[in-house]
């Protein structure tokens, strides 16, 4: 791979020939500097791993400092960075690497983390501070899921600071218990309800939202996965869609139903790098579910009389419907797990109650077997 200079002194980038990140060639960053008169080249890391040219430049500055002053500067000369400084670097990275350009992270940081931690250095933040924050925002009415998202954001910011060489120390979040969530959706659409919804979406918004909903219903895709599909991800010969999973950073394959295949053939982009779905206003990536979806749900009365948010139909319910239909049809739980892109069987076992009784029991027995084998493995290591 050819090295190309970036706008940062001594920082170069190399574009991968096979490795892909967010539908584009992954980028590796290298730095160069002199040590005892000898030119040193050092690989920093990949864009997909959270590195950027700016991060590489910061690391190069640390290397030069160590060359001139020794590997370990006196502790009184090296102070921990302020939280607001590492948050700024994190949000800069998130804008390029996370879904919705890191907008959700920026919002949570501004509302909950910034007022509490901005003026603290990282070594001045303790588990008790995070416990107080957790309790305070919960008292203010934040849902357990939102409280957890806020704490997870803190954890990610702190971990990136360590990964990028900005700080050496243990993350205080390790001493904090995350809220327990009871937010699994159990309700799913009947085939009749799904047909009515697709018809209404097509009538209200044209093809865009209808086609996105169809992909979730027939292929089990998350909204973020749908938004990231490009022309190069469509394999019509084998009836497959290559999916870059935004949650666990792994790739998998989704399979086209005949209806989906016909829809994709009509929508296929001219360029391999072009997005399958583009925002009508600016032509870029679609970043959120249109309000038209909520209006269609309301018009059809699908959420009438339902007060529990977990039972209300949302766009994500379409993916849940896909999995539920497969379970009702008696498909193996391992097949459902793979099609959903779940990392563990436990994430998929929630669908076992929909399966024919003998297959349901087989899944439960399999889970017991796996737990037993895991216990034997741990015992053998003692």
N, C-alpha and C positions, 0 to 999 in steps of 0.2 A: 504494500500500500504506500502510495506516495505521500510524503509529508508536505503540508501546505501551511505557511505561516498565518497566524491569526493576528488580530490587532493588538495582542499583548506581547511584549518583548519576550523572546525566548520560549514562546508557547506555539506548538504546531499541532495540526490536526490531520488525522488519516481517516478516510472514508472506507468502511468495510465493503468487501465485494459480495459477501453472502449474509453477513449478520444484519438484521433489520430491527429498527426501533421506531414504533409509532408509524409503521408503513413506509419508512424511509431508511436508507442505508445508515447503520449505526456509525458513530464517530468516536474515534479513540484520540485522546489528547496526550501529547508528549511534551516534556520540557527539556531544555538544554542549558547548561551552565558550566563554568570552569572550576575545577578543584585541583589545586596544586599545579596549575598550568595545563592540566589535561581536560579536554572537552568531554563532558558527560552527557549522555542521552538517557532519559528516564521516562518510562511509561507511567502515566498518572492514572488513567482509567477511561471507561467508556461513558458516553452520554447516557446510555440505558442504565448505568450504575449510579447515576446522580452527579456525575462530574460535568464540568463546563470549562470553557476557556478561562473564565474568571477564577474559578476554583484552582485550576492548574497554575495560574499566575500567582495566586496567594501561596501555593505550595512551593513554587520556585523561589519566592521571596524568603520563605522560611529556610530553604536549602542554602541560599546565599548568606543568610544571617549566620547559619551554623558553620559555614565554611570560614567566615571571617571571625566569629566569636566563640567557636566551639559548639559541640552538640548540645550542651546544657548551659544555658545562661543562668546567672544567679537568679534565684526565685523572686527576689524583690524587684527584678527588672521585668519580669513577665507576669502580667496581671491577666486574670480571666476576662474574656470579652463580656460586654454588656449583652443582655438578652435581646435588646432591640437591634443590635448589630448583627447577631446571628440570624434573627428573624428576617431581617432585610435580605440577607444573602439567600436564605431558604425560599422566600417568596419570589425572588428573582429566578431561582431554579424552578420553582413550581409553575411559574408563568410559561415556561418552555416545555415542561415535562409532564404536567398533570392535566387531567380532564378539566374542561371549562377554564383553562388557563390559570388554574389555582385560585379562582374567584372565591370558592367556598372557604379555602384556607385563609385567604386575605380577610374575609369577613369575620371569621371566628377569631382570628388573631386580633383584629381591631376592636372587637366588642368585649372579648373576655381575657385574652392573655396580655395584651399591651398595657392596659391600665394597672395590672397587678405586677408585672415582671420587667417592664421596659428598663427601669432605672436600677435593676439589680444585676450584678455580675453573676455569671453562671455558678460560681462557687458559693454564692450567697443564697441560692435557692435550695430549699430542703423539702423532704416529703411532707412535713407539716404544712408548708405554704401551699402545696398542691391539694392537700386534704381540705384546707380552708376554702380554697377556690372551688373545689368540687361541691362542697356543702353550700357555699354561697350562691352559686349559679343554679343549683337545684332548688334552693329556697325561692329564688327569683322566678321560678316557673319553667326552667329549661327541662325538656324531657330527658329521661335517662340516656336515650340514644345521642342527643345533642351534647350532653355532659361528657359522654364517652368520646365522641368525636373531638371535643375540645382537648381532652387529656391526651388523646392519640396524637393530635397535632403538636402538642408540647413535646411529646416523646420523639416524634419525627424530627422536629427542629433541633433538639438537643443531640440526637444521634447523628444527624448530618454534620453538626459542628465538630463532633469527635471524628467522624469519617473524613472530613475535609482538613483535619489537622489544625483546627482553630482552637481546640480545647482538649485537655487531657483530664478526665475525671469520670466518675460514675453518674449515670443519669438518675436523678432523684425520683423519677416516676416509678422506679423499681420498687419503692416502698409504699406505693399507693394501689389500692384495690379498685379495679374498674367496676363501674355500675353493671349490674346484671340486667340484661335486656330480655324482655318477653314480647318480641315484635315479629315473630314468624307469622306469615300470612297463611291462613288455612282455606280461605274462600277462593274458588276459581270459577271461571265462566263455563256454562254449558255450551255445547256446539251452537245451539240456537241463539244464545246471548252473544256469542262471539261473531256470528254472521251478522246480526243486527248492528253490532258495534262497528264492524268493518264497513257496512253499507252507510252508516251515519257518518263515519269519518270521511269516506270518499265524497259524500254529498256536501259535507261542511267545509272540507279543506282541499279537495282534489286528491291527487295521487300521493303526495309526499307523506302525510301522516298515516294514510291508509297502508302504504307499502311498508313503512317502518313497523307498524303494528302487526302486519302480516308476517314479517320476519321474526318478530318476537313470539308470536303464536305458533308458527310452524317450525321454527328452528331453535326456540328457547334462548334467544340472544338478549343480553342486557342492552339497555338504551345506549350506554357509552360504547359498547361493541359495535352496534349498528352505525353509530355516527362516525366510527373510525374506518369503516370498510371502504376500500379503494378498488379501482378496476382490476388491479393486479391480484386481488384476493379472490376473484371469482374464477372457479374452475368448472366450466360448463361440461367439459368432456366427462368428468367424473362426478358431476353433480355436487360439488363441495364448495364451501366458503372457508377461507383461511382466516381465523380469528386471532387477533392479538388481544389477549385478556387484560383489561385495564386494572383488574383487582390483584391478580397474583403474578402478573408479568410473564405468564406462560402462554404458549400458542396451542391452539387446538383446531379441530375441523368441525364445522357444522355441515349438515347435509340438506340439500334442497328438496323440498316437496315439488311435485309437478307444478303446482300453482305458483310457488315461489320461483321456480326456474323460468316460467313464462314471464313473470313480472320482472325478474332481473335481466332477461334478454332484451326487454324493451327499455330498461333503464340503464343498461351497461354504459359506463363513461367511455368517451373516445380515447382518453389517455390512460395508461396503466396507473399513473400516479394520482389521477383525479378521484376525488371523493364521490362515493355513490350517492350520498345525500348532501345537498348544500343549502345553506340558509338563503331564503329567497331575498332577504334584504341586502346582504353584503356578499353573497356568493361563497362564503367560507364555511367552516364546520358548523353543524347544528349543535348547540351547546345545552339546550334544555327542551323539555317536552312542551309543546305548544299548549296554550290555554284552551285551544279548540278541543283537546282530548277531554279535559274536565267538563266542558260544556256538553260534549256528546254523551258522557256518562250521566250527566244531570238530566238531559233531555230524555234518555232512555229509562231513567228512574232506577239505575242499577245500584245506587247507594241510598235509596229512599229508606228512611227508618233505621238506618245503621249508624250507631254512635261510636262503636269501637273502631279506631283508626286502622287496626290490624285487619279488619274484615271488609274495609272499603276497597273498591276496585280502583287501582292505579295502573300506570303503564307497566310497572313491574309485575302486576298480577298476570299479565299476558305470558310472561316467562314461567310463572308458577302454574298457569293453566296448561301450558305445553307439557310440563313434567307430570302434572296430575293426570292428564289424558293418557300419557304413556303408562303410568302405574295402573290406571284402570284397565288398560288393554293388556296387562300382564307382562309388560316388558321387564327384563331383569334389572334389578336395582343398580348393578354395576354399569349397565348400558346407560341408564338415566344419569348416573353420576358423570360419566364421560361426556355425554351430550351437553350437560349443564356446565362442565368445566369445574366441578367441585374438586377441592384438594383432598377431602377425606370422605369416607363412607358415611360418617356421622352426619355430615351436612345434608346428605341425600336421604337418610333413613326416615325423615319426616314424612316421606311419601309412602312408606310401607303400609300404613293403615288403609290405603286405597287399593292395594293389590289383592288378588284372590287369596283366600285364607292360607292355603298351603304354601304359596310363594311368600306371603308375609312372614310366616313362621320360619321359612328358610333364611330370610334376611336377618331376622332376630338371632337365629342360631349362628349365622356367619359372624355377626358382631360379637357374640359371646366367644366364639372361637378366636377371633383376632385379639380380643382383650386377654384371653388366656395365654396365647402365644407371646404377646407383649410382656406379660408378667413373667413367663418362663425365661424370656430373653434377658430381662432386668436381673432376675435371680442368678442367672449364669454369669453375669458380669461382676457379682459381688465377691 
